[in-house]
Amino acid sequence: MARGGYTYIMTNKARGVLYVGVTADIAARAEQHRNGTGSVFCRKYGLTRLVLVEPHDDIMLAIAREKALKAWKREWKIRLVEESNPDWRDMTEIIL
């Protein structure tokens, strides 16, 4: 049976540095980023704000979506975030 997953975007501020990631456990992963143990990139740029979460029924779909998002232009990613989260609020509390 396939296990689900999530694609997500982290940032440090509205329209700031963006990080696209994939995980099977979004709550744990968001907490890792907030604590500085999630990734070197996020720690380097202070990316602690979770601004986009996309659930997927299959982890392979989540991985494919992550790869697609990483290939997107920056403005496309910003538009995607602002369509669902126009205030760039931190969604960590919502998912915990």
N, C-alpha and C positions, 0 to 999 in steps of 0.2 A: 504494500500500500504506500502511495506517495505521501510524503510529508510536506506540509505547506511552508510558505516563507513570506518574507516581506522585502520590498525595496523601500529605501528611505533616503531622505536628504537631510544633512546636518549643515548648520551654518553658525556664524558668530554674531551676525546682525542682519537686518533686512538688506537684501541685495548684496550681502557680503560674500566671503569665500564659501564655495559650495563643495560638499562631499557627498557622493552617491555611493550607497552601500547596499548589501543584501545580508539577510540573516533569517534564521528559523525562529529566533526568540527576540522580538523587537524590544520588549521591556528590559531584558538583560543587556542587550546591545546598547540601548540608549543610556543606560546607567553606566556601562563601561566608558562610553564616550564622555559622559559628564564627569567621571572620576579620573579621566586622563589615561585610561588603560585600553581604550578602544582601538586606536590606530595612531601611528606616529604622526601622520598628516593632521588628524584632528587635534592632537595634543599640541603640535607645532603652531597651528593657527587658532587655537582656542575655540574649536567648533563644538559647542555644547548644546546648541538649540536645535531640537528636532522639529523640522518644519513641514515635512511631507512623509506620509506612510502609505504604501500601497500593499494591501494583502493579496496573496496569490495562493491558490489551492495546491499548487505543486512547487516545490523548491526549484525545479528546473525552469519553470516559467519565471520565477523571481530572478534567477540568475540571468536568463535571457533578457529580461526587462532592464536589469542593472547594466548589462553590456550595451543595450540600446541607448539608455539614458546617458551613459558616459560618452557616447558618440555624438550626442546632441550638442548644439551650440548653447553657450551660456544663456543667451536671451530666451531660448526655448525653455530651459530649465526654470528660469525665473518666472516665465509666464505660467508654467505648470504649477509652481508653488502658489502663485498669486491667484490662480483660479479657485483653489480649494482653501487657501489660507492667506487672504489678502493682507492681514495685519502681521504676518510672519510670526505669529505667536508660537511659543514652545509647546509642542504637543505631548511632551513627556508625561505630564501629570494626567493627561487623558488616557494614556495607554497603561499606566502603572496600576 
